[in-house]
Amino acid sequence: MSAQEALRKSAKRLFSKKGYKKTNVSDITKNAELATGTFYNYYASKAELFMALFMEENMTLKRQIMEQVDLKEKPLKVMKALMTLNLIGMQSNPILREWYNPDTFGKLERHFKQKRGMALFDYLYGDFLDIITEWQEKGEIRQDIEPKMIMAFFVSIINMDTHKEEIGVQFFPELIDYMAEFAMKGLMIED
């Protein structure tokens, strides 16, 4: 196993067990049985390594979701299923769940925006954008709104979970389900 692979494996194990904030570079290198300096041959910071793992886990989740959902169903049912599976997957994966950790979220969000921005958005949600485009082409949903804007709306609904304390924990996950339903009903073209 290469040093980089050992660092990734160690970091994944520690981030999953201890969380982002409580894991430091020396923990990662010690667990990987490498010198601390070796870490910086591959990663500029703990945040960079974490985001690489986060993106890997996120892509795995997106692939699993796409395999589980019947895309031939009505758009409302498909979108609700996609959002529900995404939320469950994010909450059940310790690395993905860090996105919702208020102590970590701001730092990760800044790193995400600085490093990748919209290119990463396209990479993560490309399959979902294709579905939206197909629905528009079939005349199943409104065509006057760009697919990326529609996807951004649904991403914002998912990210409401990061503010559930301010909104009221008692309303989750029902609130997200209703928001997805209301959004899709607003996008649907009546027969």
Beta strands, then each sheet from edge to edge (+ up, - down):
end
